[in-house]
Amino acid sequence: MKITANTTTSYRSDFAIDLAKFINATPGCTDTNAFNYDPTANLDDGSCIYSGCTNLFATNFDPNAGVDDGSCT
């Protein structure tokens, strides 16, 4: 569950929520540049995978790539 809220200081308590909106959270990869982008996801769960050269000995090795895209030289 994800909670978004607007709060004010009109109440005397440790935490007060004046207006809360509950939404159905769909976890997944929300980065459109990622290999596994999920257009239905609205909560990034850290699962994004990026494509690039995964050959450690290639001149264009990409340490952030999780999927080889065939671009290694």
C-alpha positions as a printed Julia matrix, in Angstrom:
73×3 Matrix{Float64}:
  0.0    0.0     0.0
  1.26   3.44   -0.88
 -0.03   6.48    0.98
  0.14  10.01   -0.35
 -0.97  12.76    1.96
 -1.15  16.47    2.64
 -0.41  17.39    6.24
 -0.74  20.58    8.24
  0.1   21.75   11.73
 -3.52  22.31   12.7
 -3.53  19.32   15.04
 -1.57  18.8    18.24
 -0.08  15.37   17.78
  3.07  13.68   16.62
  1.67  13.15   13.14
 -1.6   14.15   11.56
 -2.93  13.45    8.09
 -5.57  15.86    6.92
 -6.16  14.27    3.54
 -4.95  10.83    2.54
 -5.37   9.17   -0.8
 -4.91   5.41   -1.05
 -3.9    4.07   -4.43
 -3.35   0.55   -5.67
  0.4    0.18   -5.88
  1.73  -1.88   -8.75
  5.42  -2.6    -8.13
  7.83  -2.94  -11.02
 10.4   -1.1   -13.1
  9.22   2.45  -13.83
 12.28   3.62  -15.83
 11.36   3.88  -19.53
 15.04   3.39  -20.46
 15.26  -0.01  -18.75
 15.14  -3.36  -20.57
 12.3   -4.56  -18.36
 10.24  -1.34  -18.14
  6.7   -2.06  -16.96
  4.2    0.54  -18.16
  1.64  -0.7   -15.62
  3.96  -0.16  -12.64
  3.44   2.94  -10.5
  5.81   2.02   -7.66
  9.48   1.5    -8.52
 10.71  -1.64   -6.76
 14.36  -1.38   -7.83
 14.1   -4.24  -10.31
 15.11  -2.31  -13.45
 17.6   -4.04  -15.74
 19.63  -2.12  -18.32
 20.99  -3.45  -21.59
 24.49  -2.82  -22.88
 27.79  -4.59  -23.35
 28.31  -7.19  -20.62
 31.64  -8.57  -21.91
 34.19  -7.63  -19.26
 37.01  -7.63  -21.85
 35.26  -5.43  -24.44
 36.33  -1.83  -24.93
 32.78  -0.63  -24.35
 31.98  -2.81  -21.31
 29.08  -1.38  -19.31
 29.19  -2.35  -15.62
 25.56  -1.24  -15.21
 24.25  -3.54  -17.96
 22.4   -6.66  -16.9
 21.43  -7.82  -20.39
 23.85  -8.0   -23.32
 22.57  -6.05  -26.31
 25.16  -7.28  -28.81
 27.04  -3.97  -28.93
 30.36  -5.23  -27.52
 33.48  -4.32  -29.48
